[in-house]
Amino acid sequence: MEGRVPGQRSTPQQDASDASPDAVLIRRTMAEVGPVADKVTSYFYALLFVRHPDLRSLFPAAMDTQRDRLLKALLTAAEHIDNTEVLVDYLQNLGRGHRKYGTRPEHYPAVGECLIGALSKYAAGIWNPELEAAWVRAYTTISQVMIDAAAADELRAPAWWYAEVVSHDQRTQDVAVVTVRPDQPYPFLAGQYTSVETPWWPRIWRHYSFASAPRPDGLLSFHVKAVPAGWVSNALVHRARPGDIIRLGPPAGSMTVDHTTDSGLLCLGGGTGIAPIKALVEDVAEHGERRTVEVFYGARTDHDLYDIDTMLRLQQSHPWLSVRAIIDQQAHLQLPDAIREYGPWNEYDAYLSGPPGMIRSGVDTLRDIGMPWERIRHDSVEELVGAAQ
Ligand SMILES: NC(=O)C1=CN([C@@H]2O[C@H](COP(=O)(O)OP(=O)(O)OC[C@H]3O[C@@H](n4cnc5c(N)ncnc54)[C@H](O)[C@@H]3O)[C@@H](O)[C@H]2O)C=CC1
């Protein structure tokens, strides 16, 4: 899925007054370079590829679509340097995820040096040794967490998996369900996602949620919508056929079911966001639990409810599951508004999956009706998040 990022639970914004001295200096730099972010990005990559031409091959041939991903991820991490728990989680994921690019520990100092080179040029008005020291400390912390996570992961998992497309089910003009067989076992949890690279766009990776809980036959399915200018999504929907080989990165994301409680699950799936929700339902079913699961499945039109039959079949076999379709055009309200019409939700954990706008307004609605942060789960869409896609 395009435009999204590593998983996290919702957390409130950190209070700026608690910021450490390094975090204050980092935010000051960010405010300074914010208006010229594009220039910082171009200069950073120019420095990197001129000084370290060997690193060029780790990036896609065409840098335009994801040119600023690395830099954004680093800057986002630096901005959250005080938020240790979320940051470490995010960076460990990022470090593991970087194995598939061929990243090695010795690449990190090269990147750090160019990062500081670009920042010092565009924040020249405020740059001083104190600021530089704060960035060096932040970058050292960030890179060490990533390097350590990658090294630990190397002992137990491959850097990537090859997977053969075994079926391609065109559900609508622009949505396909793609099922693949990994070349070796692929352990993951229902509700997680992975990154996918197609043979047609080498080194361009996009995130997709698993559309099923782990299956005994080891197959993995993804719901893919071809979006304008979406290279990977268009290739998967319009080009991929059985027999094609794609690559998968490691699983990631924390939108998973907590089996230590018996709270109900309130699930919002918008468009292809229904994919991980279906996986969560299967997961609850497999655990033989009798937890209430209430699914709201939002789509623009009837025609866009491409997976409603599957969801209704699940509803028929599981008395604890209820599925409601919310069609924008009919309801004159959007998916999150529907939460208010039902409930109460005090005994529920919420799971949100779909376009960033839906997740944001869904979280707002849930907070508004009094649901605590720790009960709201989704793959992150902003902050930490806006960065690592
Ligand atoms: N784990 C996740 O969070 C996943 C996210 N996705 C994302 O879901 C999106 C799916 O795209 P489409 O199928 O085109 O969905 P879409 O744009 O057709 O939206 C689906 C439904 O979500 C709701 N919605 C959309 N925007 C909203 C807003 N601003 N406020 C409130 N409700 C809103 C509406 O009910 C709408 O019918 C993609 O952006 C994809 O990246 C897909 C799979 C998993």
The ligand as an SDF file (V2000), in Angstrom:
LIG
                    3D

 44 48  0  0  0  0  0  0  0  0999 V2000
   -2.8410   -1.1630    7.3670 N   0  0  0  0  0  0  0  0  0  0  0  0
   -3.3880   -0.1320    6.7500 C   0  0  0  0  0  0  0  0  0  0  0  0
   -3.5960    0.9230    7.3410 O   0  0  0  0  0  0  0  0  0  0  0  0
   -3.7710   -0.2710    5.3370 C   0  0  0  0  0  0  0  0  0  0  0  0
   -4.0010    0.8800    4.6220 C   0  0  0  0  0  0  0  0  0  0  0  0
   -4.3750    0.8100    3.3130 N   0  0  0  0  0  0  0  0  0  0  0  0
   -4.5620    2.0790    2.6260 C   0  0  0  0  0  0  0  0  0  0  0  0
   -5.9250    2.2260    2.4180 O   0  0  0  0  0  0  0  0  0  0  0  0
   -6.1390    3.0240    1.2620 C   0  0  0  0  0  0  0  0  0  0  0  0
   -7.1870    2.3360    0.4720 C   0  0  0  0  0  0  0  0  0  0  0  0
   -7.4780    3.1040   -0.6600 O   0  0  0  0  0  0  0  0  0  0  0  0
   -8.8850    3.0280   -1.3240 P   0  0  0  0  0  0  0  0  0  0  0  0
   -9.3060    1.6150   -1.4300 O   0  0  0  0  0  0  0  0  0  0  0  0
   -8.7620    3.8620   -2.5540 O   0  0  0  0  0  0  0  0  0  0  0  0
   -9.8020    3.7550   -0.2420 O   0  0  0  0  0  0  0  0  0  0  0  0
  -10.7930    4.9730   -0.4970 P   0  0  0  0  0  0  0  0  0  0  0  0
  -10.0540    6.2290   -0.6980 O   0  0  0  0  0  0  0  0  0  0  0  0
  -11.7840    4.5340   -1.5060 O   0  0  0  0  0  0  0  0  0  0  0  0
  -11.4900    5.0770    0.9410 O   0  0  0  0  0  0  0  0  0  0  0  0
  -12.1830    3.9780    1.4890 C   0  0  0  0  0  0  0  0  0  0  0  0
  -13.1480    4.4710    2.5470 C   0  0  0  0  0  0  0  0  0  0  0  0
  -12.4410    5.0440    3.6360 O   0  0  0  0  0  0  0  0  0  0  0  0
  -13.2000    6.1310    4.1790 C   0  0  0  0  0  0  0  0  0  0  0  0
  -12.4410    7.3700    4.0460 N   0  0  0  0  0  0  0  0  0  0  0  0
  -11.5790    7.6990    3.0620 C   0  0  0  0  0  0  0  0  0  0  0  0
  -11.0430    8.9210    3.2850 N   0  0  0  0  0  0  0  0  0  0  0  0
  -11.5750    9.3620    4.4460 C   0  0  0  0  0  0  0  0  0  0  0  0
  -11.4300   10.5490    5.2280 C   0  0  0  0  0  0  0  0  0  0  0  0
  -10.5950   11.5360    4.8520 N   0  0  0  0  0  0  0  0  0  0  0  0
  -12.1350   10.6500    6.3680 N   0  0  0  0  0  0  0  0  0  0  0  0
  -12.9570    9.6670    6.7540 C   0  0  0  0  0  0  0  0  0  0  0  0
  -13.1270    8.5320    6.0740 N   0  0  0  0  0  0  0  0  0  0  0  0
  -12.4690    8.3830    4.9370 C   0  0  0  0  0  0  0  0  0  0  0  0
  -14.4810    6.2130    3.3900 C   0  0  0  0  0  0  0  0  0  0  0  0
  -15.4560    5.4400    4.0590 O   0  0  0  0  0  0  0  0  0  0  0  0
  -14.0740    5.5640    2.0930 C   0  0  0  0  0  0  0  0  0  0  0  0
  -15.1690    5.0030    1.4040 O   0  0  0  0  0  0  0  0  0  0  0  0
   -4.8110    3.2000    0.5890 C   0  0  0  0  0  0  0  0  0  0  0  0
   -4.3310    4.4840    0.9050 O   0  0  0  0  0  0  0  0  0  0  0  0
   -3.9520    2.1540    1.2540 C   0  0  0  0  0  0  0  0  0  0  0  0
   -2.6200    2.5880    1.3010 O   0  0  0  0  0  0  0  0  0  0  0  0
   -4.5550   -0.3850    2.6800 C   0  0  0  0  0  0  0  0  0  0  0  0
   -4.3400   -1.5690    3.3540 C   0  0  0  0  0  0  0  0  0  0  0  0
   -3.9020   -1.6070    4.7420 C   0  0  0  0  0  0  0  0  0  0  0  0
  1  2  1  0
  2  3  2  0
  2  4  1  0
  4  5  2  0
  4 44  1  0
  5  6  1  0
  6  7  1  0
  6 42  1  0
  7  8  1  0
  7 40  1  0
  8  9  1  0
  9 10  1  0
  9 38  1  0
 10 11  1  0
 11 12  1  0
 12 13  2  0
 12 14  1  0
 12 15  1  0
 15 16  1  0
 16 17  2  0
 16 18  1  0
 16 19  1  0
 19 20  1  0
 20 21  1  0
 21 22  1  0
 21 36  1  0
 22 23  1  0
 23 24  1  0
 23 34  1  0
 24 25  1  0
 24 33  1  0
 25 26  2  0
 26 27  1  0
 27 28  1  0
 27 33  2  0
 28 29  1  0
 28 30  2  0
 30 31  1  0
 31 32  2  0
 32 33  1  0
 34 35  1  0
 34 36  1  0
 36 37  1  0
 38 39  1  0
 38 40  1  0
 40 41  1  0
 42 43  2  0
 43 44  1  0
M  END
$$$$
